[in-house]
Amino acid sequence: MIIHNTLTKTKEKIVPRENKKIQMFVCGPTVYDYIHIGNARTFVFFDVVAKYLKYRGYQVDYIQNITDIDDKIIQRAKENKKDPLMWAKEYRQKFEEDMKALGIDSPKYVPATEHIGQVVKQVKALIDRKHAYLIEGDGWYFDLSTFKDYGKLSGRKAQMADDAVSRIDENDKKRNKGDFCLWKLVKVGKELEIGNWKLEIADGEPAWATPLGWGRPGWHIEDTAITEHYFGPQYDIHGGGQDLIFPHHEAEITQQESASGKKPFVKYWMHVAFLINKEEKMSKSKGNFTTVHELLKQYPKEVLRFYLLSGHYRQPLEFSDKALKQARAGIQRIKELTKKLENIERNKNDGIVAYALREAFDEALTDDFNTPKAFGAIFEFIKRMNTDLTSDSIGQKGAEEASQMLSYINSILGIVPDTQDEIPPAIEVLVEKREKFREEKNFKESDKIRTQIQNLGYEIEDTIYGSLLTKKSS
Ligand code: AMP
């Protein structure tokens, strides 16, 4: 298995720290709103990574944090006159529902507010090792002058004005410009007891009573506190969207390597390129986003997964109606084949499946999870199977073998739907006939068939994955 490591900027063979065990952590959402399809790109991709590594025989321990305490949550809850912790709880639930609806079942979700003890422990370790200092009335900060390797992941040491994720902790008493907050102090009001913790919710700002003072975790610390608790100070794979390389992941390295003195904190760093909308990163702050919740009302999960996996994870992916239509057409092709395979006559002669889909698929995924190349293999397979089915050179045994190949692929990519729009057989025959004319570049005949199809109440559009058939709305 080869993957691209952001730390070394090269493709490397995966060699886990311990035998066949892989510990993987991916930055999860800040739960103050529904997640958008850009977030889902990252989550669907790592779902495939986890599933495929398991298939390759690795024992994968996959964790994703949930940021359920953060400035944005507090602000949004205040705007809605709600308690921030309750607000976060509600959106955490909606997030998990979206994940389930997208067929993502590989990570264990770990919320920050359930790991305050680990956060405090790590900040104390940083204080003891003289990496952290206090700014009275504000918080505990990391002193960047104490960590000479700062910048080794991103090649950067400073924030840029146009950074998409610019949650900079500003205070003119900071020792160095880039110092970031580890523990944010909050003024104490009325105290509450919740579970083992004393909690304060005055002014809508939750705070925990700890030896560091009343407060809440800084942005970067929850991830390393969580991973140190579950994995120890070093582990195998850390993933996220590319916006997190700097400053977030750089800060994570800084914190964990300083707290434990062990390096490297993480062996392989993997980053997903942006899903973009009208040439800009899709993001909540830009307001150019479409939520997964909305999209799931219009498209089956397989279409969304197909779309998200149709581009290489290290390349930007454009969000458009056209791209979603193409995905829909792709799913129709796959489903048509599965239907044909299910309906094959029992007593037919058995031909063999001439195309080794599984091998071609594995070759693509073992090379840095090249999903578009894997899709190429799937569509080559569909083409060849359709030819063999038309010429009756495949029988029941061959069909079973082909179905098994598709179900293997589906167990990793999740792109084969259980149900499909019922298309009358007469129309299916016309679509296939038209497809043949198109292949022969006989556009006059193919246009005639298009009109016939339209007269029967269906629209047909051509995409890179073949034709997309939709029922005309009456
Ligand atoms: P957030 O809730 O903004 O912290 O984002 C949650 C996850 O989604 C992080 O791993 C981000 O890097 C990732 N992410 C955010 N926006 C995009 C995007 N437009 N394309 C791909 N991944 C994204």
Residues whose N, C-alpha, C, O or C-beta is under 5 A from the ligand:
A	BS01	AMP	C27 G28 P29 T30 G38 N39 R41 T42 G240 G241 Q242 D243 L244 V272 A273 F274 L275 K281 M282
